[in-house]
Amino acid sequence: MNIVKYPQSCLFIETKDIKILIDAGNLKYEESFLKTWQQADIILITHKHGDHCYAEVLKNLNIPLFGTEEVAKNYKELKWNIIHENDVLTFHNTKIEVVKAIHGYNPNLKGGKSVLENVGYIIDDGEKRLYITSDTICFENNYKADVIALPVTAHGLTMSSYEAALFAKEIDAKLVLPIHMDNDAYKTDIEYMRKMFEKFSVPYKVLEIEEKIEI
């Protein structure tokens, strides 16, 4: 399984069976991204915020879109395949599990910005399991994955590095890919993140934009 990192929480994932674009958002978007994005077989969106769903770009891609009912209502100009928590999408030997996610809240989300329907995705290609958590706070679960891509920005909306390290350790992740770190208004404390991941013996790798990794 190959993963290419794009701004914020956007990942381009390629298995032997399918190419998946996840959370293609508007933050630090560049037209050059389209060369890869338009190769996707499907596009998965976790929730309605614009840094996870750039409708102006997605409407010009003739690629099947998957998202929640809340996402579909928020972007009525796009054609959606509605997914729900506990759904499983199957593409030959690759399975995509739609899993729970809980978007945190702070007063900046007043006025209709709160996320009421949020999901994560676990991609299983038969050899490795990759868990993309979405913007979520910590919650009890029984998920297992080899690699986890999760936000470490806190601010009431997502996990802090402390919670992220514990969360990753509980699902037996062998590698953490920190995401949601490209908004200059909400900087991640990199030194604190390093200390927390090292404290709990959780390997991690911070990918640069358009950097590729094979898992």
C-alpha positions as CSV (number, residue, x, y, z in Angstrom):
1,M,0.0,0.0,0.0
2,N,1.3,3.4,-1.0
3,I,0.4,6.7,0.6
4,V,1.0,10.2,-0.6
5,K,0.4,13.1,1.9
6,Y,-1.3,16.3,0.8
7,P,-2.2,19.4,2.9
8,Q,-4.1,19.0,6.2
9,S,-5.8,15.6,6.2
10,C,-5.7,14.7,2.5
11,L,-4.1,11.3,1.6
12,F,-3.9,9.6,-1.8
13,I,-3.8,5.8,-1.1
14,E,-3.0,3.1,-3.7
15,T,-3.6,-0.6,-3.1
16,K,-3.2,-3.3,-5.7
17,D,-7.0,-3.0,-6.3
18,I,-7.9,0.7,-6.0
19,K,-6.7,4.3,-5.8
20,I,-8.4,6.3,-3.0
21,L,-8.4,10.0,-2.4
22,I,-9.4,11.0,1.2
23,D,-10.4,14.4,2.5
24,A,-9.3,16.5,-0.5
25,G,-9.7,19.9,1.1
26,N,-9.2,23.6,0.3
27,L,-6.4,24.4,2.7
28,K,-3.1,25.2,0.8
29,Y,-4.6,23.6,-2.3
30,E,-2.5,23.8,-5.5
31,E,-3.6,23.0,-9.0
32,S,-0.6,20.7,-9.4
33,F,-2.2,18.3,-7.0
34,L,-4.8,17.5,-9.7
35,K,-2.3,15.4,-11.7
36,T,-2.5,12.8,-9.0
37,W,-6.0,13.5,-7.6
38,Q,-7.7,12.8,-10.9
39,Q,-6.2,9.3,-11.0
40,A,-8.4,8.2,-8.0
41,D,-11.0,5.6,-8.5
42,I,-13.0,6.8,-5.5
43,I,-13.0,9.8,-3.2
44,L,-13.8,9.5,0.5
45,I,-14.8,12.4,2.7
46,T,-14.9,12.2,6.5
47,H,-16.9,15.3,7.4
48,K,-18.3,18.6,6.1
49,H,-15.5,21.1,6.9
50,G,-13.9,22.8,3.9
51,D,-10.4,21.7,4.8
52,H,-11.6,18.2,4.2
53,C,-13.9,18.7,1.2
54,Y,-13.1,21.3,-1.6
55,A,-16.3,21.2,-3.6
56,E,-15.0,23.7,-6.2
57,V,-12.4,21.1,-7.3
58,L,-14.3,17.9,-6.6
59,K,-17.2,19.0,-8.8
60,N,-14.9,18.9,-11.9
61,L,-13.6,15.4,-11.2
62,N,-15.8,12.6,-12.6
63,I,-15.0,10.3,-9.7
64,P,-17.5,8.6,-7.3
65,L,-17.8,10.5,-4.1
66,F,-18.6,8.9,-0.7
67,G,-19.7,10.8,2.4
68,T,-22.2,11.1,5.1
69,E,-25.7,12.5,4.8
70,E,-24.5,15.7,6.6
71,V,-21.7,16.1,4.0
72,A,-24.2,15.6,1.2
73,K,-26.6,18.2,2.6
74,N,-23.7,20.6,2.9
75,Y,-22.5,20.1,-0.7
76,K,-25.7,19.7,-2.7
77,E,-23.9,20.6,-5.9
78,L,-22.0,17.3,-5.7
79,K,-23.4,13.8,-6.4
80,W,-22.9,11.6,-3.3
81,N,-22.9,7.9,-2.4
82,I,-24.1,8.0,1.2
83,I,-22.2,6.0,3.7
84,H,-22.8,5.3,7.4
85,E,-20.8,4.1,10.4
86,N,-20.2,0.3,10.2
87,D,-20.6,0.1,6.4
88,V,-18.0,-1.9,4.5
89,L,-17.0,-1.0,0.9
90,T,-15.3,-3.9,-1.0
91,F,-13.1,-3.5,-4.0
92,H,-11.7,-6.9,-5.0
93,N,-9.3,-7.8,-2.1
94,T,-9.4,-4.3,-0.6
95,K,-12.0,-3.5,2.1
96,I,-12.8,-0.1,3.5
97,E,-14.5,-0.1,6.9
98,V,-16.5,3.0,7.8
99,V,-15.8,3.6,11.5
100,K,-16.7,5.9,14.3
101,A,-15.3,9.4,14.8
102,I,-16.3,12.1,17.2
103,H,-15.5,15.7,16.1
104,G,-14.8,17.8,19.2
105,Y,-16.4,21.2,19.8
106,N,-15.3,24.7,20.8
107,P,-17.3,28.0,20.5
108,N,-15.7,28.7,17.1
109,L,-18.0,26.1,15.7
110,K,-21.2,28.0,16.5
111,G,-23.5,29.0,13.7
112,G,-23.8,25.7,11.9
113,K,-20.1,24.7,11.8
114,S,-20.5,21.9,14.4
115,V,-20.0,18.4,13.0
116,L,-22.8,16.1,13.9
117,E,-21.9,13.2,11.6
118,N,-18.3,12.2,11.3
119,V,-16.6,9.0,10.2
120,G,-13.2,7.5,9.9
121,Y,-12.0,4.8,7.5
122,I,-9.9,1.6,7.9
123,I,-8.4,0.4,4.6
124,D,-7.5,-3.2,4.6
125,D,-5.7,-4.5,1.5
126,G,-5.3,-8.0,2.8
127,E,-1.7,-7.3,4.0
128,K,-1.9,-4.0,5.9
129,R,-4.5,-2.1,7.7
130,L,-4.5,1.7,7.5
131,Y,-6.8,3.7,9.9
132,I,-7.6,7.3,9.0
133,T,-9.4,8.7,12.1
134,S,-10.8,12.0,10.8
135,D,-10.8,14.9,13.2
136,T,-11.7,13.1,16.3
137,I,-11.3,13.3,20.0
138,C,-10.3,10.1,21.9
139,F,-12.9,7.4,22.4
140,E,-13.1,3.8,23.4
141,N,-13.0,1.3,20.6
142,N,-11.8,-2.1,19.6
143,Y,-10.2,-1.2,16.2
144,K,-6.9,-2.6,15.1
145,A,-4.5,-1.3,12.5
146,D,-0.9,-1.4,11.4
147,V,-0.7,2.3,10.5
148,I,-2.8,5.2,11.8
149,A,-3.2,8.7,10.4
150,L,-4.5,10.9,13.0
151,P,-4.6,14.6,14.0
152,V,-2.6,15.9,16.9
153,T,-3.7,19.5,17.0
154,A,-6.2,19.4,20.0
155,H,-7.9,22.9,20.5
156,G,-10.9,20.9,21.7
157,L,-11.6,19.6,18.2
158,T,-9.1,16.7,18.0
159,M,-6.7,14.7,20.1
160,S,-3.7,16.2,21.7
161,S,-0.3,14.4,21.1
162,Y,-0.7,12.8,24.5
163,E,-4.1,11.3,23.7
164,A,-3.0,10.5,20.1
165,A,-0.1,8.4,21.4
166,L,-2.3,6.4,23.7
167,F,-5.0,6.0,21.1
168,A,-2.4,4.7,18.6
169,K,-0.9,2.3,21.1
170,E,-4.3,0.9,22.0
171,I,-5.0,-0.1,18.4
172,D,-1.5,-1.7,18.1
173,A,-0.3,0.7,15.4
174,K,3.3,0.1,14.4
175,L,3.5,3.6,12.8
176,V,1.7,6.9,13.3
177,L,1.3,9.4,10.5
178,P,0.4,12.8,12.1
179,I,-2.0,14.8,10.0
180,H,-4.1,18.0,10.2
181,M,-0.9,20.1,10.9
182,D,-0.9,22.5,7.9
183,N,-3.2,25.3,9.3
184,D,-0.8,28.1,10.2
185,A,-3.3,29.6,12.6
186,Y,-3.3,26.4,14.8
187,K,0.3,25.2,15.1
188,T,1.1,21.8,16.5
189,D,3.7,21.7,19.2
190,I,6.2,19.5,17.5
191,E,8.5,19.1,20.5
192,Y,5.6,18.1,22.7
193,M,4.4,15.6,20.0
194,R,7.9,14.1,19.9
195,K,8.1,13.7,23.6
196,M,4.7,12.0,23.9
197,F,5.3,9.6,21.1
198,E,8.7,8.7,22.5
199,K,7.3,8.4,26.0
200,F,4.8,5.8,24.9
201,S,7.2,4.1,22.5
202,V,5.0,4.9,19.4
203,P,6.9,5.2,16.1
204,Y,5.8,8.1,14.0
205,K,6.7,9.8,10.7
206,V,5.7,13.4,9.7
207,L,5.3,13.4,6.0
208,E,5.9,16.6,3.9
209,I,3.3,17.7,1.4
210,E,3.4,15.3,-1.6
211,E,5.8,12.9,0.2
212,K,5.2,9.3,-0.5
213,I,5.5,6.3,1.8
214,E,5.0,2.6,1.3
215,I,3.6,0.5,4.1
